[in-house]
């Protein structure tokens, strides 16, 4: 206890002398100003570092967003190409259905069996294009959708996908009837028809086959299936021309404007 008392008696006068000296020389104000300046520099440095870090993060996000938007454009262009190819083949199927219906409505129509067999079989082909949305699927799965700043683009992408997916569920129900046409067509053919691949001449491949025409003309179910498929085919063509392709084109235009904005 006495040692602590002796320490107080010794040190208190010492600190009083320092305070007195600082007060006399005005050093306290100088040191206070220096200390405040140092603190201010540290704070400014931290704020600048945070700002630079935020800028770098934002820049990285913009770069990644740019890549995503460009990939989305490429996906949409691929979709448009796929839709146009599907339209070509759907029109091809439509023409062949019309040709078979013409034969059914005109019993004296002179058509060789090879061509008729080809028209019958291709009337039952399932010809379509289904987008897979690779970039959109990836950013949804990875949580990177938030990198796209445009609310409109995110909404349009969701609408584009949901519209096609909903239509696909509806049209898939028709596939069984379409394949039924192919099955019935093959049952009418005497012989073993060879499948035609792109660029091959079906007539020369199947010159030895024949059609049971009396069975064909009496098959009311086949005629009904063909008429139904003709209608369904026209609906599919119109959807691609009037809905899917315009939606994809509009999305591309919107994304291109966003790219100009963020770059």
C-alpha positions in Angstrom: 0.0 0.0 0.0 2.8 2.4 0.9 4.6 1.6 -2.4 1.5 2.6 -4.4 1.2 5.8 -2.3 4.8 6.6 -3.0 4.3 6.0 -6.7 1.3 8.4 -6.8 3.3 11.0 -5.0 6.2 10.6 -7.5 4.3 10.4 -10.9 1.4 12.9 -10.4 3.8 15.8 -10.1 5.6 14.5 -13.2 2.5 14.5 -15.3 1.4 17.8 -14.0 4.8 19.2 -15.2 4.3 17.8 -18.7 0.7 19.2 -18.9 1.9 22.5 -17.7 4.8 22.5 -20.2 2.4 21.6 -23.1 0.0 24.3 -22.0 2.8 26.9 -21.8 4.2 26.0 -25.2 0.8 25.4 -26.9 2.0 22.0 -27.8 -1.3 20.3 -26.8 -3.1 22.0 -29.7 -0.4 21.1 -32.1 -0.4 17.5 -31.2 -4.2 17.4 -31.2 -4.3 18.9 -34.7 -1.6 16.4 -35.9 -3.6 13.5 -34.4 -6.8 14.6 -36.0 -5.1 15.0 -39.3 -3.7 11.4 -39.0 -7.1 10.0 -38.2 -8.6 11.9 -41.1 -6.0 10.5 -43.5 -6.7 7.0 -42.3 -10.4 7.4 -42.7 -10.0 8.9 -46.2 -7.7 6.1 -47.2 -10.2 3.5 -46.0 -13.0 5.2 -47.9 -10.9 5.4 -51.1 -10.0 1.7 -50.7 -13.7 0.7 -50.2 -14.6 2.8 -53.2 -12.0 1.2 -55.4 -13.1 -2.2 -54.2 -16.7 -1.4 -55.0 -15.8 -0.1 -58.4 -13.8 -3.2 -59.2 -16.6 -5.4 -58.1 -19.1 -3.4 -60.2 -16.8 -3.6 -63.2 -16.4 -7.4 -62.8 -20.2 -7.7 -62.7 -20.6 -5.5 -65.8 -18.1 -7.7 -67.7 -19.9 -10.9 -66.6 -23.3 -9.3 -67.4 -22.0 -8.4 -70.9 -20.9 -12.0 -71.5 -24.3 -13.3 -70.4 -26.2 -10.9 -72.6 -24.1 -11.7 -75.6 -24.6 -15.4 -75.0 -28.3 -14.9 -74.7 -28.3 -13.1 -78.1 -26.5 -16.1 -79.7 -29.0 -18.5 -78.1 -31.9 -16.5 -79.5 -30.4 -16.4 -82.9 -30.0 -20.1 -82.8 -33.7 -20.4 -81.8 -34.7 -18.2 -84.8 -32.7 -20.4 -87.1 -34.2 -23.5 -85.6 -37.8 -22.1 -85.9 -37.2 -21.3 -89.6 -35.9 -24.8 -90.3 -38.9 -26.2 -88.5 -41.2 -24.0 -90.6 -39.6 -25.4 -93.8 -40.1 -29.0 -92.7 -43.6 -28.4 -91.4 -44.6 -26.8 -94.7 -43.0 -29.9 -96.4 -45.2 -32.2 -94.2 -48.2 -30.0 -94.9 -47.7 -30.3 -98.7 -47.4 -34.1 -98.4 -50.6 -34.3 -96.3 -52.4 -32.3 -98.9 -51.1 -34.6 -101.6 -52.4 -37.7 -99.9 -55.8 -36.0 -99.2 -55.9 -35.1 -102.9 -55.4 -38.8 -103.8 -58.1 -39.8 -101.3 -60.5 -37.3 -102.8 -59.7 -38.2 -106.4 -59.6 -42.0 -106.9 -58.5 -41.6 -110.5 -55.5 -39.5 -109.6 -52.4 -41.0 -111.3 -49.7 -41.1 -108.6 -47.0 -43.8 -108.5 -46.8 -45.9 -105.4 -43.3 -44.8 -104.4 -44.3 -41.1 -104.2 -47.6 -42.0 -102.5 -45.8 -44.1 -99.9 -43.4 -41.2 -99.3 -46.2 -38.7 -98.9 -48.0 -41.1 -96.5 -45.0 -41.7 -94.3 -43.8 -38.1 -94.1 -47.3 -37.0 -93.2 -46.7 -38.8 -89.9 -43.3 -37.2 -89.2 -42.9 -35.2 -86.0 -41.0 -32.2 -87.2 -40.3 -29.4 -84.7 -37.7 -27.3 -83.0 -37.4 -27.1 -79.2 -35.2 -24.4 -77.7 -33.0 -25.5 -74.7 -32.2 -22.0 -73.3 -28.6 -23.0 -72.4 -27.5 -19.6 -71.1 -30.8 -18.8 -69.3 -30.8 -22.2 -67.7 -27.2 -21.8 -66.5 -27.7 -18.3 -64.9 -30.9 -19.5 -63.2 -29.1 -22.6 -61.8 -26.0 -20.6 -60.7 -27.9 -17.7 -59.2 -26.4 -15.2 -61.7 -29.7 -13.9 -63.0 -29.3 -11.0 -60.6 -26.3 -9.8 -62.7 -28.8 -8.7 -65.4 -29.7 -5.2 -64.4 -32.7 -4.8 -66.7 -35.9 -5.9 -65.1 -37.6 -5.9 -68.6 -35.0 -8.4 -70.0 -35.5 -10.7 -67.1 -39.3 -10.6 -67.4 -39.1 -11.0 -71.2 -36.8 -14.0 -70.9 -39.2 -15.7 -68.4 -42.2 -15.0 -70.7 -40.4 -16.3 -73.7 -39.5 -19.6 -72.0 -42.9 -20.1 -70.3 -44.8 -19.4 -73.5 -43.0 -22.1 -75.4 -43.0 -24.5 -72.6 -46.7 -24.2 -72.1 -47.4 -24.6 -75.9 -45.0 -27.6 -75.9 -47.1 -29.4 -73.2 -50.2 -28.8 -75.3 -48.7 -29.9 -78.6 -47.0 -33.0 -77.2 -50.5 -34.5 -76.8 -50.9 -34.5 -80.6 -47.7 -36.6 -81.1 -49.5 -39.9 -80.6 -51.9 -39.1 -83.4 -49.1 -38.0 -85.7 -47.2 -41.2 -85.2 -50.4 -43.1 -85.7 -50.4 -41.8 -89.3 -46.9 -43.2 -89.9 -47.9 -46.6 -88.4 -51.0 -46.8 -90.6 -49.0 -45.7 -93.7 -46.5 -48.5 -93.2 -49.3 -51.0 -92.8 -50.6 -50.0 -96.3 -47.3 -50.6 -98.0 -46.5 -53.9 -99.5 -42.8 -54.6 -99.2 -40.1 -53.0 -96.9 -39.7 -49.3 -97.6 -36.3 -47.8 -97.0 -36.0 -44.7 -94.9 -35.1 -41.5 -96.8 -32.3 -39.3 -95.5 -31.6 -35.7 -96.4 -30.7 -35.4 -100.1 -31.7 -38.9 -101.1 -34.3 -39.8 -103.7 -37.1 -41.7 -102.0 -38.6 -42.9 -105.3 -35.4 -44.5 -106.5 -34.8 -46.1 -103.0 -38.4 -47.6 -103.0 -39.1 -48.3 -106.6 -40.2 -51.9 -105.9 -42.8 -51.2 -103.2 -46.6 -50.9 -103.8 -49.6 -49.5 -101.9 -52.8 -51.3 -101.1 -55.0 -48.6 -102.6 -58.4 -50.2 -101.8 -57.4 -50.4 -98.2 -56.1 -46.8 -98.3 -59.3 -45.4 -99.8 -61.5 -47.2 -97.2 -59.5 -46.1 -94.2 -61.7 -43.4 -92.7 -59.5 -43.1 -89.6 -56.5 -42.3 -91.7 -58.3 -39.6 -93.6 -59.5 -38.1 -90.3 -56.0 -38.2 -88.8 -54.5 -36.5 -91.9 -57.1 -33.7 -91.8 -56.4 -33.2 -88.1 -52.6 -33.2 -88.7 -53.0 -30.7 -91.5 -54.8 -28.3 -89.1 -52.3 -28.9 -86.4 -49.3 -28.3 -88.7 -50.7 -25.0 -89.8 -51.1 -23.9 -86.2 -47.5 -24.9 -85.5 -46.3 -22.9 -88.5 -48.3 -19.8 -87.5 -47.1 -19.9 -83.9 -43.5 -19.8 -85.0 -44.1 -17.1 -87.6 -46.4 -14.9 -85.5 -45.2 -15.5 -81.9 -41.9 -17.3 -81.3 -39.8 -15.6 -84.0 -41.1 -12.0 -83.2 -40.6 -12.6 -79.5 -37.0 -13.7 -80.1 -36.4 -10.8 -82.4 -37.8 -8.3 -79.9 -35.7 -9.8 -77.1 -32.5 -9.5 -79.2 -33.3 -5.9 -79.9 -33.9 -5.2 -76.2 -30.7 -6.9 -75.1 -28.6 -5.1 -77.8 -29.9 -1.7 -76.4 -28.9 -2.8 -72.9 -25.4 -3.7 -74.1 -25.0 -0.3 -75.5 -26.2 1.2 -72.3 -23.8 -0.7 -69.9 -20.7 -0.5 -72.1 
